[in-house]
Amino acid sequence: MSQLHITWYGHSNVMLSENGVSVLFDPFFEGNRFAPDWREIPRPDIVALTHDHGDHMGQTVEIVRTTGAMLYCIADLVGYFRERGVPEGQIINYGMGGNVDGTLEFKGTKLTMTQAFHSAAMGSPVGYVVEMPGGHTVYHAGDTGLFGDMTLIADRFNLDLALLPIGGVFTMDGRLAAKAAGLLGAPVAMPMHYRTFPVLAQNADLFVESLKEFAPTCRPLVIEPNEMVVLD
């Protein structure tokens, strides 16, 4: 199995890179106090959007149009992006996007949309399971509350890493995210969607402590914004 490179740009903005392919989730840069200028990051091959809230959609349009990256989003958002100049040929699935439980492949990377329990102005919020070309499988939960059918994700996929929101108020908090880690059965879980705004949890301490109770075999991966780590 190849090395998986993980970079967290704060909030739910995460870049995964493996075997020369990069997937960027929820590219919220402008207004994100932890993020660099989006023009300075490595070029993504795929931009995967979980839902249309501003702190997730961020600079999706600018990045896709400027870099030529492929966009994957729920089908209901495709019209929004077309109206803003995203070429149909840069939207995965022949310009149609996808939906929950659908799997699409690009550059040897498989992306499966999962349900997420949250809200959205258009379409529905989703998460993603990404099967990277080097063999790692990663779940990006998007914005979600805890739901019992996370066990079905565990049944379907052998996860290597779960990216879980822990900020509370709008998503799971650290304790609920630890319960999610237990349901998912991932050996490693990385917290996200915290610290960005004062209303959110400002550290991952509750998540780390709660893992000991709900998922004792799961290793917390707590990194700093703009830090890149490697998962073997």
ROZAGU-696097 format. One record per residue (C-alpha): residue number from 1; residue in three letters; z, x, y. Coordinates in Angstrom, 2 decimals. Example, Ala and Ser with C-alpha at 12.3 -4.5 7.8 and 13.67 -1.06 7.14 Angstrom:
<nodes>
{num->1 | residuo->ALA | zz->7.80 | xx->12.30 | yy->-4.50}
{num->2 | residuo->SER | zz->7.14 | xx->13.67 | yy->-1.06}
</nodes>
This chain:
<nodes>
{num->1 | residuo->MET | zz->0.00 | xx->0.00 | yy->0.00}
{num->2 | residuo->SER | zz->-0.92 | xx->1.31 | yy->3.45}
{num->3 | residuo->GLN | zz->1.45 | xx->1.70 | yy->6.36}
{num->4 | residuo->LEU | zz->1.89 | xx->-1.33 | yy->8.61}
{num->5 | residuo->HIS | zz->2.35 | xx->-0.55 | yy->12.31}
{num->6 | residuo->ILE | zz->4.37 | xx->-3.11 | yy->14.28}
{num->7 | residuo->THR | zz->4.63 | xx->-3.17 | yy->18.08}
{num->8 | residuo->TRP | zz->6.77 | xx->-5.74 | yy->19.89}
{num->9 | residuo->TYR | zz->5.80 | xx->-6.39 | yy->23.51}
{num->10 | residuo->GLY | zz->8.75 | xx->-8.71 | yy->24.06}
{num->11 | residuo->HIS | zz->9.13 | xx->-12.44 | yy->23.40}
{num->12 | residuo->SER | zz->6.79 | xx->-13.49 | yy->20.55}
{num->13 | residuo->ASN | zz->4.12 | xx->-11.01 | yy->21.56}
{num->14 | residuo->VAL | zz->3.60 | xx->-8.76 | yy->18.51}
{num->15 | residuo->MET | zz->0.78 | xx->-6.46 | yy->17.43}
{num->16 | residuo->LEU | zz->0.27 | xx->-5.67 | yy->13.73}
{num->17 | residuo->SER | zz->-2.09 | xx->-2.86 | yy->12.74}
{num->18 | residuo->GLU | zz->-3.11 | xx->-1.69 | yy->9.29}
{num->19 | residuo->ASN | zz->-6.18 | xx->0.06 | yy->7.87}
{num->20 | residuo->GLY | zz->-7.91 | xx->0.01 | yy->11.26}
{num->21 | residuo->VAL | zz->-7.45 | xx->-3.71 | yy->11.89}
{num->22 | residuo->SER | zz->-5.10 | xx->-5.09 | yy->14.58}
{num->23 | residuo->VAL | zz->-3.79 | xx->-8.63 | yy->15.00}
{num->24 | residuo->LEU | zz->-2.13 | xx->-9.60 | yy->18.29}
{num->25 | residuo->PHE | zz->0.09 | xx->-12.69 | yy->18.32}
{num->26 | residuo->ASP | zz->0.92 | xx->-14.79 | yy->21.40}
{num->27 | residuo->PRO | zz->-0.23 | xx->-12.32 | yy->24.09}
{num->28 | residuo->PHE | zz->2.24 | xx->-13.21 | yy->26.84}
{num->29 | residuo->PHE | zz->2.10 | xx->-10.23 | yy->29.25}
{num->30 | residuo->GLU | zz->2.10 | xx->-11.43 | yy->32.87}
{num->31 | residuo->GLY | zz->5.54 | xx->-12.89 | yy->33.57}
{num->32 | residuo->ASN | zz->7.02 | xx->-11.10 | yy->30.56}
{num->33 | residuo->ARG | zz->9.42 | xx->-8.54 | yy->32.02}
{num->34 | residuo->PHE | zz->9.23 | xx->-6.33 | yy->28.93}
{num->35 | residuo->ALA | zz->5.47 | xx->-6.19 | yy->28.50}
{num->36 | residuo->PRO | zz->3.07 | xx->-3.56 | yy->29.82}
{num->37 | residuo->ASP | zz->-0.17 | xx->-4.39 | yy->31.58}
{num->38 | residuo->TRP | zz->-2.35 | xx->-6.05 | yy->28.95}
{num->39 | residuo->ARG | zz->-5.23 | xx->-3.78 | yy->29.91}
{num->40 | residuo->GLU | zz->-3.25 | xx->-0.77 | yy->28.65}
{num->41 | residuo->ILE | zz->-2.63 | xx->-1.89 | yy->25.06}
{num->42 | residuo->PRO | zz->-4.88 | xx->-0.98 | yy->22.12}
{num->43 | residuo->ARG | zz->-7.79 | xx->-3.35 | yy->21.61}
{num->44 | residuo->PRO | zz->-6.96 | xx->-6.10 | yy->19.09}
{num->45 | residuo->ASP | zz->-9.49 | xx->-7.27 | yy->16.54}
{num->46 | residuo->ILE | zz->-7.88 | xx->-10.71 | yy->16.28}
{num->47 | residuo->VAL | zz->-5.75 | xx->-12.71 | yy->18.73}
{num->48 | residuo->ALA | zz->-3.69 | xx->-15.36 | yy->16.90}
{num->49 | residuo->LEU | zz->-2.16 | xx->-18.08 | yy->19.08}
{num->50 | residuo->THR | zz->0.70 | xx->-20.24 | yy->17.83}
{num->51 | residuo->HIS | zz->0.63 | xx->-22.91 | yy->20.56}
{num->52 | residuo->ASP | zz->-0.33 | xx->-23.59 | yy->24.15}
{num->53 | residuo->HIS | zz->2.93 | xx->-23.02 | yy->26.05}
{num->54 | residuo->GLY | zz->2.47 | xx->-20.50 | yy->28.84}
{num->55 | residuo->ASP | zz->4.94 | xx->-17.99 | yy->27.40}
{num->56 | residuo->HIS | zz->2.75 | xx->-17.77 | yy->24.29}
{num->57 | residuo->MET | zz->-0.78 | xx->-18.44 | yy->25.49}
{num->58 | residuo->GLY | zz->-0.29 | xx->-15.84 | yy->28.20}
{num->59 | residuo->GLN | zz->-3.42 | xx->-13.76 | yy->28.71}
{num->60 | residuo->THR | zz->-5.32 | xx->-15.02 | yy->25.67}
{num->61 | residuo->VAL | zz->-8.44 | xx->-15.88 | yy->27.66}
{num->62 | residuo->GLU | zz->-8.57 | xx->-12.59 | yy->29.55}
{num->63 | residuo->ILE | zz->-7.94 | xx->-10.43 | yy->26.47}
{num->64 | residuo->VAL | zz->-10.49 | xx->-12.20 | yy->24.26}
{num->65 | residuo->ARG | zz->-13.19 | xx->-12.22 | yy->26.94}
{num->66 | residuo->THR | zz->-12.57 | xx->-8.61 | yy->27.99}
{num->67 | residuo->THR | zz->-12.16 | xx->-6.96 | yy->24.60}
{num->68 | residuo->GLY | zz->-14.45 | xx->-9.03 | yy->22.40}
{num->69 | residuo->ALA | zz->-11.56 | xx->-9.82 | yy->20.05}
{num->70 | residuo->MET | zz->-11.81 | xx->-12.85 | yy->17.78}
{num->71 | residuo->LEU | zz->-9.53 | xx->-15.79 | yy->18.61}
{num->72 | residuo->TYR | zz->-7.76 | xx->-17.88 | yy->15.99}
{num->73 | residuo->CYS | zz->-6.09 | xx->-21.06 | yy->17.18}
{num->74 | residuo->ILE | zz->-5.63 | xx->-24.64 | yy->16.09}
{num->75 | residuo->ALA | zz->-8.83 | xx->-26.68 | yy->16.33}
{num->76 | residuo->ASP | zz->-7.51 | xx->-28.89 | yy->19.14}
{num->77 | residuo->LEU | zz->-7.37 | xx->-25.90 | yy->21.52}
{num->78 | residuo->VAL | zz->-10.94 | xx->-24.76 | yy->21.00}
{num->79 | residuo->GLY | zz->-12.31 | xx->-26.96 | yy->23.80}
{num->80 | residuo->TYR | zz->-9.76 | xx->-25.56 | yy->26.24}
{num->81 | residuo->PHE | zz->-10.90 | xx->-22.01 | yy->25.54}
{num->82 | residuo->ARG | zz->-14.60 | xx->-22.85 | yy->25.63}
{num->83 | residuo->GLU | zz->-14.14 | xx->-24.39 | yy->29.07}
{num->84 | residuo->ARG | zz->-12.60 | xx->-21.11 | yy->30.24}
{num->85 | residuo->GLY | zz->-15.48 | xx->-19.01 | yy->29.10}
{num->86 | residuo->VAL | zz->-14.47 | xx->-17.87 | yy->25.63}
{num->87 | residuo->PRO | zz->-17.75 | xx->-17.60 | yy->23.68}
{num->88 | residuo->GLU | zz->-18.02 | xx->-19.80 | yy->20.61}
{num->89 | residuo->GLY | zz->-18.91 | xx->-16.73 | yy->18.58}
{num->90 | residuo->GLN | zz->-15.50 | xx->-15.23 | yy->19.33}
{num->91 | residuo->ILE | zz->-13.56 | xx->-18.18 | yy->17.90}
{num->92 | residuo->ILE | zz->-12.85 | xx->-17.75 | yy->14.20}
{num->93 | residuo->ASN | zz->-14.43 | xx->-20.28 | yy->11.81}
{num->94 | residuo->TYR | zz->-17.79 | xx->-20.69 | yy->13.54}
{num->95 | residuo->GLY | zz->-16.16 | xx->-21.69 | yy->16.82}
{num->96 | residuo->MET | zz->-14.00 | xx->-24.41 | yy->15.27}
{num->97 | residuo->GLY | zz->-10.58 | xx->-22.78 | yy->14.86}
{num->98 | residuo->GLY | zz->-8.37 | xx->-23.94 | yy->12.02}
{num->99 | residuo->ASN | zz->-5.41 | xx->-26.07 | yy->11.01}
{num->100 | residuo->VAL | zz->-2.25 | xx->-26.08 | yy->8.91}
{num->101 | residuo->ASP | zz->-2.62 | xx->-24.66 | yy->5.37}
{num->102 | residuo->GLY | zz->-6.15 | xx->-23.48 | yy->6.07}
{num->103 | residuo->THR | zz->-6.93 | xx->-19.82 | yy->5.34}
{num->104 | residuo->LEU | zz->-9.67 | xx->-17.86 | yy->7.08}
{num->105 | residuo->GLU | zz->-10.70 | xx->-14.24 | yy->6.66}
{num->106 | residuo->PHE | zz->-11.97 | xx->-11.68 | yy->9.15}
{num->107 | residuo->LYS | zz->-12.35 | xx->-7.93 | yy->8.62}
{num->108 | residuo->GLY | zz->-10.51 | xx->-8.13 | yy->5.32}
{num->109 | residuo->THR | zz->-7.54 | xx->-9.88 | yy->6.95}
{num->110 | residuo->LYS | zz->-6.55 | xx->-13.35 | yy->5.75}
{num->111 | residuo->LEU | zz->-4.82 | xx->-15.69 | yy->8.19}
{num->112 | residuo->THR | zz->-3.14 | xx->-18.88 | yy->7.01}
{num->113 | residuo->MET | zz->-1.73 | xx->-21.39 | yy->9.49}
{num->114 | residuo->THR | zz->1.67 | xx->-22.86 | yy->8.66}
{num->115 | residuo->GLN | zz->3.54 | xx->-25.74 | yy->10.15}
{num->116 | residuo->ALA | zz->6.08 | xx->-25.13 | yy->12.91}
{num->117 | residuo->PHE | zz->8.61 | xx->-27.59 | yy->14.32}
{num->118 | residuo->HIS | zz->8.28 | xx->-27.42 | yy->18.10}
{num->119 | residuo->SER | zz->6.17 | xx->-29.09 | yy->20.80}
{num->120 | residuo->ALA | zz->2.79 | xx->-28.50 | yy->22.40}
{num->121 | residuo->ALA | zz->0.70 | xx->-30.07 | yy->25.14}
{num->122 | residuo->MET | zz->-2.45 | xx->-29.96 | yy->23.01}
{num->123 | residuo->GLY | zz->-2.71 | xx->-29.93 | yy->19.25}
{num->124 | residuo->SER | zz->0.30 | xx->-28.87 | yy->17.20}
{num->125 | residuo->PRO | zz->2.40 | xx->-25.71 | yy->17.12}
{num->126 | residuo->VAL | zz->1.82 | xx->-23.45 | yy->14.14}
{num->127 | residuo->GLY | zz->2.97 | xx->-20.24 | yy->12.54}
{num->128 | residuo->TYR | zz->0.87 | xx->-17.75 | yy->10.61}
{num->129 | residuo->VAL | zz->0.99 | xx->-15.86 | yy->7.36}
{num->130 | residuo->VAL | zz->-1.23 | xx->-12.80 | yy->7.73}
{num->131 | residuo->GLU | zz->-2.35 | xx->-10.83 | yy->4.69}
{num->132 | residuo->MET | zz->-3.29 | xx->-7.47 | yy->6.19}
{num->133 | residuo->PRO | zz->-6.12 | xx->-5.40 | yy->4.70}
{num->134 | residuo->GLY | zz->-3.76 | xx->-2.68 | yy->3.46}
{num->135 | residuo->GLY | zz->-1.67 | xx->-5.06 | yy->1.37}
{num->136 | residuo->HIS | zz->1.23 | xx->-6.14 | yy->3.61}
{num->137 | residuo->THR | zz->1.93 | xx->-9.86 | yy->4.09}
{num->138 | residuo->VAL | zz->3.65 | xx->-10.94 | yy->7.30}
{num->139 | residuo->TYR | zz->4.93 | xx->-14.34 | yy->8.48}
{num->140 | residuo->HIS | zz->4.95 | xx->-14.96 | yy->12.24}
{num->141 | residuo->ALA | zz->6.94 | xx->-18.17 | yy->12.64}
{num->142 | residuo->GLY | zz->5.83 | xx->-18.93 | yy->16.19}
{num->143 | residuo->ASP | zz->8.23 | xx->-21.21 | yy->18.03}
{num->144 | residuo->THR | zz->10.06 | xx->-23.30 | yy->15.46}
{num->145 | residuo->GLY | zz->13.28 | xx->-24.84 | yy->14.41}
{num->146 | residuo->LEU | zz->14.59 | xx->-24.33 | yy->10.90}
{num->147 | residuo->PHE | zz->12.84 | xx->-26.42 | yy->8.25}
{num->148 | residuo->GLY | zz->13.43 | xx->-26.59 | yy->4.52}
{num->149 | residuo->ASP | zz->9.76 | xx->-26.24 | yy->3.58}
{num->150 | residuo->MET | zz->9.97 | xx->-22.57 | yy->4.47}
{num->151 | residuo->THR | zz->10.68 | xx->-22.32 | yy->0.75}
{num->152 | residuo->LEU | zz->7.07 | xx->-23.41 | yy->0.13}
{num->153 | residuo->ILE | zz->5.89 | xx->-20.45 | yy->2.20}
{num->154 | residuo->ALA | zz->8.00 | xx->-18.24 | yy->-0.05}
{num->155 | residuo->ASP | zz->6.48 | xx->-19.88 | yy->-3.14}
{num->156 | residuo->ARG | zz->2.94 | xx->-19.33 | yy->-1.92}
{num->157 | residuo->PHE | zz->3.26 | xx->-15.83 | yy->-0.46}
{num->158 | residuo->ASN | zz->5.09 | xx->-12.67 | yy->-1.39}
{num->159 | residuo->LEU | zz->6.23 | xx->-11.75 | yy->2.12}
{num->160 | residuo->ASP | zz->6.97 | xx->-8.20 | yy->3.18}
{num->161 | residuo->LEU | zz->8.14 | xx->-9.10 | yy->6.69}
{num->162 | residuo->ALA | zz->9.19 | xx->-12.22 | yy->8.58}
{num->163 | residuo->LEU | zz->9.02 | xx->-12.38 | yy->12.40}
{num->164 | residuo->LEU | zz->11.55 | xx->-15.02 | yy->13.44}
{num->165 | residuo->PRO | zz->12.57 | xx->-16.49 | yy->16.82}
{num->166 | residuo->ILE | zz->16.30 | xx->-16.18 | yy->17.46}
{num->167 | residuo->GLY | zz->16.70 | xx->-17.10 | yy->21.14}
{num->168 | residuo->GLY | zz->18.08 | xx->-20.60 | yy->20.66}
{num->169 | residuo->VAL | zz->17.63 | xx->-23.51 | yy->23.11}
{num->170 | residuo->PHE | zz->13.89 | xx->-23.87 | yy->22.38}
{num->171 | residuo->THR | zz->13.85 | xx->-22.44 | yy->18.84}
{num->172 | residuo->MET | zz->16.23 | xx->-21.37 | yy->16.10}
{num->173 | residuo->ASP | zz->19.19 | xx->-19.27 | yy->17.14}
{num->174 | residuo->GLY | zz->20.30 | xx->-16.18 | yy->15.28}
{num->175 | residuo->ARG | zz->22.32 | xx->-18.04 | yy->12.67}
{num->176 | residuo->LEU | zz->19.54 | xx->-20.52 | yy->11.87}
{num->177 | residuo->ALA | zz->16.98 | xx->-17.71 | yy->11.80}
{num->178 | residuo->ALA | zz->19.13 | xx->-15.92 | yy->9.22}
{num->179 | residuo->LYS | zz->19.08 | xx->-19.09 | yy->7.12}
{num->180 | residuo->ALA | zz->15.31 | xx->-19.09 | yy->7.50}
{num->181 | residuo->ALA | zz->15.17 | xx->-15.51 | yy->6.25}
{num->182 | residuo->GLY | zz->17.07 | xx->-16.62 | yy->3.17}
{num->183 | residuo->LEU | zz->14.61 | xx->-19.44 | yy->2.49}
{num->184 | residuo->LEU | zz->11.62 | xx->-17.16 | yy->3.00}
{num->185 | residuo->GLY | zz->12.90 | xx->-14.40 | yy->0.73}
{num->186 | residuo->ALA | zz->11.39 | xx->-11.62 | yy->2.83}
{num->187 | residuo->PRO | zz->12.98 | xx->-8.19 | yy->2.32}
{num->188 | residuo->VAL | zz->12.72 | xx->-7.43 | yy->6.06}
{num->189 | residuo->ALA | zz->13.11 | xx->-9.77 | yy->9.05}
{num->190 | residuo->MET | zz->12.45 | xx->-8.93 | yy->12.69}
{num->191 | residuo->PRO | zz->13.93 | xx->-11.02 | yy->15.51}
{num->192 | residuo->MET | zz->11.76 | xx->-12.10 | yy->18.44}
{num->193 | residuo->HIS | zz->11.72 | xx->-14.70 | yy->21.25}
{num->194 | residuo->TYR | zz->14.95 | xx->-13.49 | yy->22.81}
{num->195 | residuo->ARG | zz->16.09 | xx->-11.46 | yy->25.86}
{num->196 | residuo->THR | zz->13.03 | xx->-12.49 | yy->27.87}
{num->197 | residuo->PHE | zz->14.76 | xx->-15.18 | yy->29.97}
{num->198 | residuo->PRO | zz->18.46 | xx->-15.62 | yy->30.86}
{num->199 | residuo->VAL | zz->18.72 | xx->-18.90 | yy->28.92}
{num->200 | residuo->LEU | zz->17.84 | xx->-17.17 | yy->25.66}
{num->201 | residuo->ALA | zz->20.09 | xx->-15.01 | yy->23.48}
{num->202 | residuo->GLN | zz->20.30 | xx->-11.54 | yy->25.00}
{num->203 | residuo->ASN | zz->20.82 | xx->-9.58 | yy->21.79}
{num->204 | residuo->ALA | zz->20.26 | xx->-9.88 | yy->18.04}
{num->205 | residuo->ASP | zz->23.90 | xx->-9.48 | yy->17.02}
{num->206 | residuo->LEU | zz->24.35 | xx->-13.04 | yy->15.70}
{num->207 | residuo->PHE | zz->21.17 | xx->-12.75 | yy->13.66}
{num->208 | residuo->VAL | zz->22.18 | xx->-9.42 | yy->12.14}
{num->209 | residuo->GLU | zz->25.66 | xx->-10.64 | yy->11.25}
{num->210 | residuo->SER | zz->24.40 | xx->-13.95 | yy->9.86}
{num->211 | residuo->LEU | zz->21.94 | xx->-12.21 | yy->7.55}
{num->212 | residuo->LYS | zz->24.94 | xx->-10.82 | yy->5.68}
{num->213 | residuo->GLU | zz->25.93 | xx->-14.40 | yy->4.86}
{num->214 | residuo->PHE | zz->22.60 | xx->-16.15 | yy->4.31}
{num->215 | residuo->ALA | zz->20.22 | xx->-13.39 | yy->3.24}
{num->216 | residuo->PRO | zz->22.28 | xx->-10.35 | yy->2.19}
{num->217 | residuo->THR | zz->19.30 | xx->-8.55 | yy->0.63}
{num->218 | residuo->CYS | zz->17.20 | xx->-8.91 | yy->3.79}
{num->219 | residuo->ARG | zz->17.10 | xx->-5.90 | yy->6.12}
{num->220 | residuo->PRO | zz->17.11 | xx->-6.64 | yy->9.86}
{num->221 | residuo->LEU | zz->14.44 | xx->-4.81 | yy->11.82}
{num->222 | residuo->VAL | zz->15.67 | xx->-4.82 | yy->15.42}
{num->223 | residuo->ILE | zz->13.39 | xx->-2.88 | yy->17.73}
{num->224 | residuo->GLU | zz->13.07 | xx->-2.38 | yy->21.46}
{num->225 | residuo->PRO | zz->10.23 | xx->-3.88 | yy->23.51}
{num->226 | residuo->ASN | zz->7.12 | xx->-1.67 | yy->23.43}
{num->227 | residuo->GLU | zz->8.51 | xx->0.24 | yy->20.47}
{num->228 | residuo->MET | zz->6.17 | xx->0.81 | yy->17.52}
{num->229 | residuo->VAL | zz->7.65 | xx->1.05 | yy->14.04}
{num->230 | residuo->VAL | zz->6.07 | xx->1.67 | yy->10.65}
{num->231 | residuo->LEU | zz->6.69 | xx->-0.36 | yy->7.51}
{num->232 | residuo->ASP | zz->5.67 | xx->1.36 | yy->4.27}
</nodes>
